[in-house]
Structure formats: C-alpha cells, structure tokens
Amino acid sequence: MRVVLAEDLFLLRDGLVRLLEAHGFEIAAAVESGPELARALAELEPDVAVVDVRLPPTHTDEGLQCALDARRRRPGLPVLVLSQHVEQLYARELLADGTGGVGYLLKDRVFDAAQFVDAVRRVAAGGTAMDPQVIQQLLSRRAADRPMGRLTPRETEVLELMAQGRSNAAIAAHLVVTERAIAKHTSNIFAKLGLEVSDDDNRRVLAVLAYLDHGH
C-alpha cells in the first residue's frame, strides 16, 4: 500500500515513516510543505494520503486544502488528516462528497501504533476513522429532524461508534452487549436512513457520512 505523507516537523515525519514502513506500507513520498504535497498527490497517485492540516508556507490549512483539491481531481482518494485541533468547516468539506475514505485524528489523542495503523488501513479501504472529539464538534448543531431523528438513543450511540471505525464486535464489547444485538441495531439504522440492501461495509460508510453531515 503506497502512502504519501505530509508533516512539516522532521521528528514526527521521520517517526511516521518508520512506523508505517514497519507495518508494511510503502512510503511513496514524505513531504513537508503544501506545494510538495500537491505535486506528490498529482504525480504519484498513492493508495492513501496522511496529511497534517497545517503546512508551510501558510501554516494555516495548507495540507487540508491540498487534500481537498486532490479529492476533487480524484474522487474517493483516501485521506487521513492529522491535526492539533478540530477544523470543523474543513472536516465537513472533507466528508461532503459522500465517497468515504476519510479520517480525522487529533495528534495528541493517538495513543498507540496499532490504533494509528488501523486507522490508515480503514481509510485506505474506503472507510472512516474519526476521533470522537471531531464527531462531537461536527454534531454540535445537530437537530432532531428526519431521518436522523428517527434513531433511538442506543442506535445513535452505535452509529457514533461506527463513525470512529469500530467493528460490530468492538462496539458490542464497548457497550457490553452481544454482537447479535449490534447487528440488529445496525440493520435498523440502515433501514431508518433509507440505505438500500447492499454490501454492509458500503452501507456503514454511507450511514456514517449521513450522520456526520447531519450537523449542517
């Protein structure tokens, strides 16, 4: 799996390169600025981009803007964003095309290598990996309108855990219920959101995107 990595801090960039290589990823490019990132994404066509929001020369939202531009040129390009803060507007924009393959992790809340590597793999496979704080920010203006308002509190809780990228087994363990119960909840969620019968992985992504977009 080929990765383009963008991080302006040398030690963190080098550490991420070593971590990803140790877990079998190929680093197609490891860059430190917005222009380098834009060029790498256009020329190398990676399987996934791991991008710091704030890159030189502007140190504002350069990395995220490059990622958004790349996704406009190549819809569905998997992008995992790393940030010190929740950039709510851009997180929404990243989710807006509804294709999945997006992640948004807060740097100081990534606690172990397995968690990070799993997030990269999930995003590369077209799934989502959203930090719980990002989810809460995105939903801060949520209203109880339809169709999301039809979900029960437990179904909403299950959907929030799905947005973090957790499997049914992991959700069941977290909520201390059976995996069969979670399967029933997810089936109800799909039905209430009007997601037609298809591949469950695809429906999970569509349900999560509908949920996160609900804060508009």
N, C-alpha and C positions, 0 to 999 in steps of 0.2 A: 504494500500500500504506500503510495507516494504522497508525501506531505510537503507543503510549503508553509514555513514557519516565519512569523514576523514578530519580533520582540527587540526593542531598542537597548535593553540592558544586557550587556555582554554575559554576565554570570548567569542570569536567568535563561538567556537564549542558549548558551552552551549547555546548561543543565537540562533544558527541554530536549535538545538534540540528542544528548547521551541517553536520556530516559526513553525517548521514542525509539531510538536505534536498538536499545537493549530489549525492547519488546517487539522487534521485528519490522518496524516501519522503515521505509527508505526516505531520507530527507532529500527532496528534490532541490530545495533551496532554503537557506536560513538567512533572513534579511533583517535590516534594522531601520528601514525608512519606508515611507509611503510610496515614493517613486519606484524603489526596488521591488516592493510588494506588487504594485500594479503590473510591472514588467514580468515578474515571475509567474503571476496568475495567468497572464495573457499568453505567455510563451510556453510554459511547462505543463499546463492542464493537469494539475495534481488531482488525486483522489479526494483530498481534504485539505482545507486551509486552517491553520491555527494562528489566530491573529490577535495581537494586542490592540485595543481600541486606539490608544494614543501613541502616535509615532511621529518622528521628525518628518518634514520640517516644521509642521504647525504645532505638534504636541497637543492637539485638541481631539479630533475624531478621525484623524487621517487613516488609520488602519481600518476602521469600520466602513468609512466611505469607499475605500479601495475594494473591500469585500463586497459591498452592495453593488458597486459598479461591475465587478466580476460576475456576480449572480445575475445581473441584468443581461450581460453578454452571454452567459452560460447558465440558464435557469436550472436550479437544483444543485448548483455547485455546493458541496458540503462545507460549511464554515462553522468553526468553533471559536467563539470570541472569548478573550480573556480580558478582564477589566478590574480596576480598583473599585469602581463604582458602578451602579446601575444607570446606564444611559437609556432612560425609558423610551424616548422618542425613537432612537435608533434600534432598540431591541424590537419595537413594534414593526419598524420598517423591514427589519431582517426577516420577520415572520410573515410579512404581508403577502408574499407571492403564493403562500399556501403549499409549497412543494416539500417542506420538511428539510431534513439535512441541516439543522441549525442547533447550535448550542451556545449558552451564555453562562460562563463560570466566573465567579469572583475570585481573584487571585488568592486573597487571604483566607478563603474558605475551601481551598483544595488541600485536603489533609493527608492524602497518601497517593502513591504512584498508581495503584490499581484503580482507584477512583478516576483519576485523570485519563489513564489509558483506555478504560472502559468508555468514558465519555467520547473520546476521539473516535473509537470504533463505532459507537452507536450513531454518531453524527455522520460518519463516512458511509454508513449503511442506510442513510436516509431518515434516521430517527431524530429524536430531540434529547437534549441534555441541558436542562435549565436549573440553575441554582434556585432553591426555594425563595431566597430574598428577591430574586429577579421576578419570579412568579407573583409574589405578593405585590411588588411595585406595579407590575402590568395590570393587576386586577384591582388596584386601589380605587378605581372609579366605577367598579362593576355595579350594574343594576340588575334587579331580579326580573328582567324581561325574557321573552321567549326567544329561542328554545331552551337557553341555559337555565332559565327559571324553573323548568320542569324537573330538573335533577333534585334528588333528595340530598340532604346534607352529607350522608355517607357516600353517595355517588360522586358528589363534588370533591370530597376528600380523596376518593380513589383516583379521580381524574387529575387532581393536583399531583399525586404521587406518580401517575403515568407521565406527566409533563417533566418530572425530574429524570425520566428514563428508566424507572423501575419496572421489573418484570412482574407478572401476576404473583409468582412465588414470593418475591421480595415484598410486594405490597401486602400479601397475606401475612407474612411474618411481622411486618411493621404494625399492622392493625390487629394482630393476634386473632385471626380468623382463618378458615380453611381456604385453600386455593380455589375450591369449587365455588365458594361464596363470592370470591373476587371475580371469577369468570362470569357469574350471574350478574354482578354489578356492571362489568364492562359490557356485557350483552345489552343490558338495559340502557346504558349510556349511549351506545351506538344507535339503538332504536330511537331514543328520545331526540338525538341530534340528527336523525334522518339520514344516517350513513348506511347506504345500501350494502347488502351482503357482498363481501369481497375478502381479499386477504386481510387477516386480522392485524398484521403489522401495519398495513397501509391505513386501516381504519383507526388504529391507535394514533398514528401521526395526525390524521385529519381531525380526530376528536380533540387532541391536544392543541392543535393550531386554532380550532374554533374556540376553545376555552381561553387561550391566551389572548386571542383577538377580541374577546368579549369585553375587555376593559375600555374599548373605544367609546 
